[in-house]
Amino acid sequence: MGAVMLQGTGSDVGKSVLVAGLCRALVKRGLRVLPFKPQNMSNNAAVTSDGGEIGRAQALQAIACGVAPHTDMNPVLLKPQADRTSQLIVHGQVRGTLDAGNFRQARGSLLGEVMASYDRLRRACDIVVVEGAGSPAEINLRAGDIANMGFARAAGVPVVLVGDIDRGGVIAAIVGTRTIIDPADAAMIEGFIINKFRGDPALFADGYAQIESLSGWRGFGVVPWLNATARLPSEDAVVLERDSTRAGGSKLIACPILPRISNFDDLDPLKLEEGIELHMVPPGQPIPAESALIILPGSKATIADLATLRGEGWDIDILGHHRRGGLIMGLCGGYQMLGKSIADPDGLEGPACVANGLGLLDVETHLHAHKALRPVSGIAMGAPFQGYEMHMGQTSGPDTERPFARFSDGRRDGAVNAAGTVFGSYVHGLLADAGLRHALLSRMAVEAGGVDYGVSIKLALDEIAFALEEHLDIDALMALAKAERSTSGLAGFRT
């Protein structure tokens, strides 16, 4: 059939959720659908069926399509490590580290690999739903672009622009985009979607008509505020501080928001359980003394985030919590922080150094270039689990003789202190298993409800798909996909 691409007037306008919902709606119509994002920037990633990694949003979109995640769904992934450097992942594997300037020079050379992935997906399904990154209005980034119009024009994929009305200024955002982008880019845009509308859409009828008149683009619908979105894993750390306000709950679980936090969706399943409150602690605030459990999350730059943790005074809060017998859990980078030291002899995260850890586990970590990327399953805390490893480094020491988990293949993972109050693991996705959540929360005298996280996600996707069927002209979007334009840019990669 073809493809259609959703681009946004800015970041965090809801493109990822709309793509996931549209994928789900089309699958329910009996179509074979696959998601695609040419270039992504995120530290939330997932392991794929072919042994690589892609952005978390594309893994969620694969779930919406009822297929296993594959590296072709997100061929270029940037994982920020410091303020100006990112790890470059191409087809799921590390290809090096780039700074902002180097990537702008190098990205044009990646278009061929992006197009090859797209072509493989295109051949394997009825329709590809493509997600852009950021906004095509960032005209200062247009040269060498592979994420938005650079891809759309090379592949001949029609574009629909998404505007977020909840943040305000949506008329200017859409019409302004039409005004400043290159006319040939504007010609790729077939219309717009208004997203995150609260209230009666009839109240925006005049504004909707004015956008159509001023932009020359047709509207495909007004999507209401979707409460089900809160039940989906988020890819962007921008949502963390927005959702960090305290809410009522009998037991408190606290997690500090580190600058390079990664795979923070590991904690999302905890939101399903009654009797607990998950509090993401923003910079400038102490970790609450009444916390029953402190979780140190994953990090893309463990040593730098450990320094930030100390700079915020969170190490004092954590050590005080430990002296009071409180529970502490470290996941991936957070596990490394709990040890005695982290050595980076090759300067993988920055200048070569050895950093002192928090010393709550008798283990030491040595970072090395090999990246473990594999799905795993086994037993932890007496309960079965499934998850994945995604880390650089090896941790060893006396406390690993008390492993947190035992894998199905016989390997051991993580460490537990002698008192059983501090534990760390390299496994992401642990808490998605209801049995393991029950085992963990029972240590806090909370009777976990045992909600199936995977089922919760699928139900949320179904709810979003139903809303899109009601509020979008999906038939017209499908017609756009059928009208995918033939271009020489894609033909060169066909075999």
N, C-alpha and C positions, 0 to 999 in steps of 0.2 A: 504493500500500500504506500509506504513512504515514511515521512518523519515530520515532526513539528517541534519548534524550539521555544521555550519560555525564557525570556530575558527580563531583567528587572530595572526599575528606575533607580535602584540602589541596592545595597546589601540588606539582608534581613527583611525583605519585603514579602517573604513567604514562598519563594520559587520552589524550594525543595519539597515543601509539603504539597503544593499544588501539583508538581510533577508526580509525586507518589500517589496522590489521590486520583489524578487523571489516569495513571497507569492502572490503578485498581479498577476504575470505572470501565476502562476499555477491556480489561481482562474479563470482567463480568459480562461484557457484551460478546464474549467468545473469541476475542482476538489474541494472537500471540504478540506480546508487548515486551520491550526491553528498554531500560533507562540508559542514559548516556550523559556524561558531563566531561567535556574535552579537557578542562583544566580546573582543578580545585585547590583551595588552600585551607587546610584544616589539620589540627592535631588529633581530631577524633577520627579514627580509622578502624577498618575491619579486615580480617583475613579472608581471602577469597578461596574458591574451590580449586583454583589453579596455583595456589601457593604464593600469592602476592598480597598486596594491601591496596585498598581504595578508601575514599572518603566514606564516613559513616552514612551520610545522606544517600549515597548511591547503593549502599548495602540495604538500607531501609526500602529504597525504591525497588530493589530486586525482590524483597519480600512481598511488596505490593504486586509484583508481576508473577509471584509464585515460582521464582527460579532462584538458583544459587548465585550469589555474588561472583563476578568475574572481573579480572583486571581490565578487560576491554571496556567496561562500563565507566571507567575513570582513568584513562591512560596516563595523565600527567597529574601528580599530586605534589603539592608543596607543603612541607611541615615546618612551620616557623620554629627556629631554635633560639635565636636572639633577636634583638631589635631590627637587625638588617640582614640576617642570614636565614636561609631555609634549606632543609634537606630536600633534595629533588628525587622523587620517586617516578620512574617511568615504567609502564607496564608492570607495576606492582613491586619493582625492585629498586633499591637505592642506587642512584647514579652519581651521587656526589653532593656537594654543598655549594650553593650559589648565594651571592649577595644580590640586592635588588637590581643593581646595574647589570650584573652579569646575566641575570635571568632575562631581562628585557632584550639583551642581545641574543641570548641562546634560544628563546622560545620559538622564534620563527623557524628554526631548524627542527623543532619538534612537531610541526604541523603534519609532516608525512606520517609520523607514528600515530598521531591523533586520527588522521583520516583512515589509516589502515585498520585501527580498532573499530571506528565507526562503520567502515565497509563490512567488516566481519559481522557486526551486530545486525546491520541492515539486511544482510543475506539470511539471517537466522530467524527472522520474525516478520510479522505483518506491519508493525509500526514501531518506530523508535521515538521515545519522548525525550527531548534533549533539554538540559538545564544550562543556562548561562551562568556567569560568575560576575558578581559586582554589577556593573552597569555599562551599557554601550555609550552612555553619556560621558564616560571618562575618556574624553577624546585625546587627552595627553598620553594615554596608554594604547592608542589605536594602532600605531605602527607595530607590525609583528604580532598582533593579537591573534590568539588561538582559542580564546575562551568565549567570545561573543560573536561579533560580526565577521571577524577573520575566519572563523569556522563556518558560520552560516553562509557566507558568500562562496567559500570554497566548496561546500557540500551542497549548495542550492536548497537549503532548508528554510522554509518560511518561519517567520518569527512573530510571536505574540508578546507584547510588553506588559509586565505586571507592575501595577502601582499600589502602594500601601496607603489606604485612606486614613488608617488609624493614627499615623504619625503626622498627618496634616499636609497640605500643599500638594495633593495628588494631581490637581489640574495642571499646576505649573510643572510638576515633575514629568508628566507625560508629554504635554505640549512643548515644554522646554527641551526634552530629549529630541523631539521631532525637529526643533529649530536648529540645534547645534551640531547634530551628527551629519556626516557626509551624505549627500543626496543618494548615492548608490547604496549606502547602508540603510537609509530610511526606506528605500524601495523594497527592502527585504521584510519590513514590518507590515503585517497584514491587519493588525488590530491590537486591542488592549483588553486587559482584565483588571477590574477594581477588586482589591483584596482587603480582607479584615474590616468589613463594614459592620458597624454596630447600629442597631435600630431598624427603622423602616426604609428599605431601599428606595421607595417612592420619593422620599425627601431629597434624594440625590438625582432625580430624573433630569432636572435642568443642567446640573453640572455634567452629567454623563453626555447629554446632547451637545453641550459646549465643547467637551473634549473631542467628540466626533467631528464637529464643525471646524474647530481650530487646527486639529491634527490631520484631518483627512483620513483617519483610520476608523474602522468600525469597532464597536464594542462587542465583546463576546460574553459579557455578563458581569454581575456584581456578586462576589462571594462574601457571605457573612462571616463574622468572627466565629471560628471553628474551635469550640472547647475541646474537641477530641485531640487537637494538636498537642495539648499539654501531656497527653499520654504517650507521645512518640519521643524517641531519643532525639536530642538536639545536637547539631553539628557545631554551632558557633558558640564560643565562650561568652559572647556578648550577652547571652541570656542569663548568665549565672548571677551577676550582681542584681539584675532586674528581678530575679526570683529569690533573692537572699533575705527577704523580710521574714521575721519570725512568725510562726503560726502555732496554735495550741496543739499540744501532744503530751502524752504521759511520760515518754522517754525521749531524750534528745540525742541525735547523732549529728556530729559537727564535722564539716570538711572545709579546710581553708582553701580559698581561691588563689592559687599560685599563678604567676604571670604566664607560665608556659604549660599550664595544666592540659593534660591530654586524656582522651577516653573517659571523660567525666560522666559519660552515659552509663558507666559501670554502676553508678549509684541510683540510676532511675528506678530500678525495680523496688527500691526501698519506699518509694512514694506510694506504692500500692497497698502498703501495710497500715492497718489501723493501730493506734497505740504508740506510734512513734512520730517524731518530727525530724525531718532532715533539714538542717540549717547549713547553707553554704556561706561561710564566713568571709566577708569582703575585706580588702585591705583597710587598715585603720581601726579594726574592731578586734577585741580579744576573743579567743575561743572560750565559749561559756563554761564556767566552772562546773555547772550542773550537768554537763554532757555525760552520758553513759558510755558512749563510744566515740572516739575520734578516728576518722579515716583520712589517711594521707593518700592522695590520688596519684595517678600516673603523671609523668612530666616529660616533655620533649627535651629539656635541658636540666637534668637532675641537680647538678652541682650549682648552677645559677639559681634554681628555685630553692635549694636548700639555704643559700645565702639570703634570699629574700625572706624565707621563713624565719630565719634568725633576726633579720632586720626588723620584721614586724613584731618581734617578741613572742611569736607563736611557739618557739622552742621552750620558753619558760612555762607557757600554758600546758604544753604537752608533758613536760617533765613533772610538773605539779600534778597533773591528772594521773600520771603513772604512779607517783608516790602514794596517791590516795587509792590505788588499786583499780583504777579505771581501765577499760578495754581500749586497745589501740590496734588498728589494722592498717597495713601499708600495701598498696597495690602497685606493682611494677616499679616505677620510679620512687613511689612512696615507700615501698619495701626496701629499696636501696638506701634511702635516707635514714631508716631505722637502724642500720648497721653501724659498725665502728668507723668505717672509712669507705670512700669511693675514689678509686684511682683512675685517672684518665691519662695514661702515659703518652698516647698518640694525639692528644688534643682534639678528640672527636667532637667535644661540646664547646671547645674554646681553648685557651692556653693549657698546655699540659700541666697537670697538677695532681695532688692527692688532697682530698677534702675530708675533714672529720665529720662523721655522721652523728646522729643523736645518741648512739651507743645503747639503745634499748634492746637490740639483738646482737648476739655475739657472732657477727658475720662481717665479711669484707667483700666489697664488689670491685671487680676490675672490668672497665669498659673496653670493648674491642669492636672492630669494624663489622664482624659477622652479625647479622640480624636474624634472630629467631622469629620465624613466621610460620605458625602451624596451628591447626585446630587440635584441641586436647579434650580428654574426658577422664573421669576417675572418681575418687572418693575424697572428700574433705569434710572435716568435722562430723564424720560418720554419715554423710549424705552424698549421693551421686551428683555430679555436675558435668556440664559441657561448657567449653569456652575456647579461648585461643591465646597463644603466646605471641607477643610482638615487642621485642626488646633487644637492645644491644648491651651486652655485658654478662658476666658470670658472677654469681655470689656463692661464697663458701664460708665455712666456719663451724664451730661446735654446735650452734643452734640449728643447723640444717640437719643434724641427726634426729631432730624432732620435726619432721617435715609437716608443713601445713596440709599438703595434698599428696596423694599417690595416684599417678597416672595409670591408665589402663594398660599401657605398654611396660609398666614396671618402674618407670622413672619416678623420682621424687621431686617435689617442688616446694619452695618456700622454707620458712623456719618459724618456730614458736619458742618463746622464752621459757625458762624453767617453771615460772609461776603460771604459765598458760594465759597471761593477760595481754601479751604483745605477739602479734603474728603478722607475717608478710607472705605475699604470693606474687608470682609473675603472671598469673592467669587473669585475663580480662573476661568479663561476662559471667563471673562466678555467681553473682547475686541474682542472675536471671532464673536460676533454679529454685523453685519454691522450697524444696527440702533443705537446701543449704541456708536459705534465708531463715527458715524456721529454726535450724540449729544455732545460727548466729544470734538471732533475736531472743531465743530462749535463755541465752547467757545474760540477757538484760532483763529477764523476768517479763518478757513480752510474748504473748501467744500469737505467733504469726498466722495470718489468715490463709497462707498457702495459695495465693492467687497466681495463676499461670501467666508469666510475663509475656511469653510469645503469643498466647491467645489474646491477651489484652491489646497488644500491638495490632494484631489482625482485625480485631473488632473496631479499633480506632480508625484503621484504614478503611474499613467498610463504611463506617459512619461518614468519613470525609468523602468517599466516593459517592455515596448517596446524596450528600449536599451538593457536590459538583454537578451531578446529573440534574438536580433541581434548579440550580442557579446559573449554570453555564450552557452555552449553545454547543454541546459536544459534537453534534452532527456537523456543525460548521467547522469545528476544529479538525474533525476527521476528513472533511472535504479539503481543507488546507493541506493535510498530510498527503493526500492523494495527488495534490498539485505540486509536490516537491519538484523543484526545477532541476533540469539536467545541466550539469556544469562540467567543464574540462578539469576543474580542480579535483573532483572525485574520480573521474574516469581513469586518471592515471594510476589509481591504486586498485582498480578492478583486475581480477585474474580470471 
